[in-house]
């Protein structure tokens, strides 16, 4: 992804968060809550996968050191995340922060839709800003972080329903981009997991289990994107009882899928 695209992503996601700043009555509260619940559920499943990824990458990195006699007697600062018992690996941190953007964004929308106080929404926006800055850092898009303060101030000054609706429609592609970026990362995630297994001489069925784990995560991301699309539609058009019921049913199914996925992920980790 280019620097320009990521800059647009940052601007869009921050702007979209203020879609209901001044229009609590018009805001689709139940749809927004459904999206938030979906984001929390998918984040919980993603964290289990990312735990696996982190462990696999550390094992592979350490194994490469053992195979290199010269490296065995050298310490490099850049290697610290792979040997430390604390902290996070750079790519894993980026993945977690990407999901945190969606989760915190959803929580902010709920606060705005429910008409909670401005200070709380500002603090939530700052949390999103932090997540986005972390993604920019690990993706080497740090220059985009400088614009965040002015974007926050501009978003807080939104003063009409028309502005709010424009923001949510303009920001929707940014949310979809984050989900798409996580999906695009799935081949590299599987490669890391598979490489770790091959190094230990694991059986083919263990490799198949990892493939199912990554595939399941991709399907959860697809479902999350679908929930978000329904939320955008609710802002574009007045929500009917039928469409709300459909969204809530879809979200309930997603939560059930996440519960099943978390159980499957846990079983894979124990093998």
C-alpha positions in Angstrom: 0.0 0.0 0.0 1.4 3.4 -1.0 2.1 6.3 1.5 -0.7 8.3 -0.1 -3.2 5.6 0.3 -2.3 5.2 3.9 -2.6 8.9 4.5 -6.1 8.8 3.0 -6.9 5.9 5.2 -5.9 7.8 8.4 -7.9 10.9 7.3 -10.9 8.8 6.4 -11.0 6.7 9.6 -10.7 9.7 11.9 -13.3 11.6 10.0 -15.7 8.8 9.8 -15.6 8.4 13.6 -17.5 11.6 13.9 -20.4 10.7 11.7 -22.9 11.0 14.6 -21.3 13.8 16.6 -24.3 16.2 16.3 -27.2 13.9 15.4 -27.9 11.4 18.2 -31.6 11.1 17.2 -30.7 10.3 13.6 -28.0 7.8 14.5 -28.8 4.1 14.0 -27.9 3.2 17.6 -28.7 -0.6 17.5 -26.9 -1.1 14.2 -23.8 0.7 15.7 -23.9 -1.5 18.8 -24.1 -4.5 16.6 -21.0 -3.4 14.7 -19.1 -2.8 17.9 -20.0 -6.3 19.2 -18.8 -7.8 16.0 -15.5 -5.9 16.1 -14.9 -7.0 19.7 -15.6 -10.6 18.9 -13.3 -10.7 15.8 -10.5 -9.0 17.8 -10.7 -11.7 20.4 -10.3 -14.4 17.8 -7.5 -12.4 16.0 -5.5 -12.1 19.2 -5.3 -15.9 19.5 -4.1 -16.2 16.0 -1.5 -13.4 16.5 -0.3 -15.2 19.7 0.4 -18.2 17.5 2.1 -16.1 14.9 4.3 -14.4 17.5 5.4 -17.7 19.0 6.1 -19.2 15.6 8.2 -16.3 14.4 10.2 -16.2 17.6 11.0 -20.0 17.3 12.0 -19.6 13.6 14.2 -16.7 14.3 16.0 -18.4 17.2 16.5 -21.5 15.1 18.2 -19.4 12.4 20.6 -18.1 15.1 21.5 -21.6 16.1 22.3 -22.5 12.5 24.7 -19.6 12.2 27.8 -20.0 14.3 28.9 -16.3 13.9 25.6 -14.9 15.0 25.6 -17.1 18.1 28.2 -14.8 19.7 26.7 -11.5 18.6 23.9 -9.4 20.0 22.1 -6.9 17.8 19.5 -4.5 19.1 17.2 -5.2 16.2 17.0 -8.8 17.4 15.7 -7.9 20.8 12.0 -8.4 20.1 12.7 -12.0 19.0 14.5 -13.0 22.1 12.8 -10.9 24.8 10.2 -12.3 27.0 8.2 -9.1 26.9 7.0 -6.8 24.1 5.6 -7.6 20.7 7.1 -8.4 17.3 6.8 -5.5 14.8 4.5 -7.2 12.3 2.3 -8.8 15.0 2.0 -5.5 16.7 0.8 -3.9 13.4 -1.8 -6.6 13.0 -3.1 -6.2 16.5 -3.2 -2.4 16.1 -5.1 -2.7 12.9 -7.9 -4.7 14.6 -7.7 -2.3 17.5 -8.5 0.5 15.1 -11.7 -1.2 14.1 -12.6 -2.1 17.7 -12.0 1.4 19.1 -13.6 3.0 16.1 -16.7 1.0 16.7 -16.7 1.9 20.4 -16.4 5.5 19.5 -19.4 5.3 17.2 -21.4 3.7 20.0 -20.5 6.6 22.3 -21.5 9.2 19.7 -24.7 7.4 18.8 -25.7 7.2 22.5 -24.9 10.9 23.0 -22.1 10.4 25.5 -20.0 13.4 26.6 -17.5 15.0 24.2 -14.5 14.4 26.5 -15.0 10.7 26.4 -15.3 10.7 22.6 -12.2 12.8 22.3 -10.3 10.3 24.5 -11.6 7.4 22.3 -10.5 9.3 19.2 -7.0 9.7 20.7 -6.9 5.9 21.2 -7.7 5.4 17.6 -5.0 7.9 16.7 -2.5 5.9 18.7 -3.5 2.7 16.9 -3.2 4.3 13.5 0.2 5.8 14.5 1.4 2.4 15.4 0.3 1.0 12.0 2.1 3.8 10.3 5.2 3.2 12.3 5.5 -0.5 11.6 4.5 0.0 7.9 7.1 2.8 7.6 4.4 5.4 7.0 5.3 7.7 9.9 4.9 11.0 8.0 1.1 10.4 8.0 1.0 10.6 11.8 1.8 14.4 11.8 -1.6 15.3 10.5 -3.7 13.6 13.2 -4.1 16.6 15.6 -5.6 18.9 13.0 -7.9 16.2 11.8 -9.2 15.7 15.4 -9.9 19.4 15.7 -11.6 19.6 12.3 -13.8 16.6 13.1 -14.9 18.1 16.5 -16.2 21.1 14.6 -18.7 19.2 12.5 -21.9 21.1 13.1 -24.6 19.6 10.9 -26.3 16.4 10.0 -25.3 16.8 6.4 -21.6 17.1 7.4 -21.9 14.0 9.6 -23.5 11.9 6.8 -20.8 13.0 4.3 -18.1 12.0 6.8 -19.4 8.5 7.3 -19.8 7.9 3.6 -16.4 9.3 2.8 -14.8 7.3 5.7 -16.4 3.9 4.9 -13.7 2.9 2.3 -11.0 3.5 4.9 -12.6 1.0 7.3 -12.9 -1.5 4.5 -9.2 -0.9 3.6 -8.1 -1.9 7.1 -10.0 -5.1 6.9 -8.7 -5.8 3.4 -5.1 -5.2 4.6 -5.6 -7.8 7.3 -6.9 -10.3 4.7 -4.0 -9.5 2.4 -1.6 -10.4 5.2 -3.1 -13.9 5.6 -0.7 -15.6 3.2 2.4 -14.3 5.1 0.8 -15.3 8.4 0.3 -18.8 7.1 3.8 -18.9 5.7 5.3 -18.1 9.1 3.1 -20.7 10.8 4.0 -23.3 8.2 7.7 -22.6 8.3 7.7 -23.1 12.0 6.0 -26.5 11.7 8.2 -27.7 8.9 11.3 -26.8 11.0 10.1 -29.1 13.7 9.1 -32.0 11.4 5.4 -31.7 12.2 2.9 -34.0 10.5 0.8 -32.9 7.6 -2.4 -32.8 9.7 -0.8 -30.1 11.9 -0.1 -28.0 8.8 -3.7 -28.5 7.7 -4.9 -27.3 11.1 -2.9 -24.1 10.7 -4.4 -23.6 7.2 -7.9 -23.9 8.7 -7.0 -21.4 11.4 -5.9 -18.7 9.0 -8.8 -19.5 6.6 -11.3 -19.1 9.5 -9.8 -15.8 10.4 -10.2 -14.5 6.8 -13.9 -15.6 6.9 -14.4 -13.7 10.1 -13.0 -10.6 8.6 -15.4 -11.0 5.6 -18.3 -11.2 8.1 -17.0 -8.1 9.9 -16.9 -6.2 6.6 -20.5 -7.3 5.9 -21.7 -6.0 9.3 -20.0 -2.7 8.6 -21.6 -2.5 5.2 -25.0 -2.9 6.9 -24.1 -0.1 9.3 -23.1 2.2 6.4 -26.5 1.4 4.8 -28.2 2.3 8.0 -26.7 5.8 7.8 -27.5 6.1 4.1 -31.1 5.2 4.6 -33.5 5.1 7.5 -33.4 1.7 9.1 -36.5 -0.4 9.0 -37.4 -3.0 11.7 -36.7 -5.7 9.1 -33.2 -4.5 8.2 -32.3 -4.1 11.9 -33.5 -7.6 12.6 -31.4 -8.9 9.7 -28.3 -7.1 11.0 -28.8 -8.4 14.6 -29.3 -11.9 13.3 -26.1 -11.6 11.1 -24.2 -10.3 14.1 -25.4 -13.1 16.3 -24.3 -15.7 13.7 -20.9 -13.9 13.6 -20.5 -14.1 17.4 -21.3 -17.8 17.3 -18.7 -18.3 14.5 -16.2 -16.4 16.7 -16.9 -18.6 19.7 -16.4 -21.7 17.5 -13.2 -20.3 16.0 -11.7 -19.4 19.4 -12.3 -23.0 20.5 -10.8 -24.4 17.4 -7.8 -22.0 17.7 -7.2 -23.1 21.3 -7.3 -26.8 20.3 -4.7 -26.2 17.6 -2.4 -24.4 20.1 -2.5 -27.4 22.4 -1.4 -29.9 19.7 
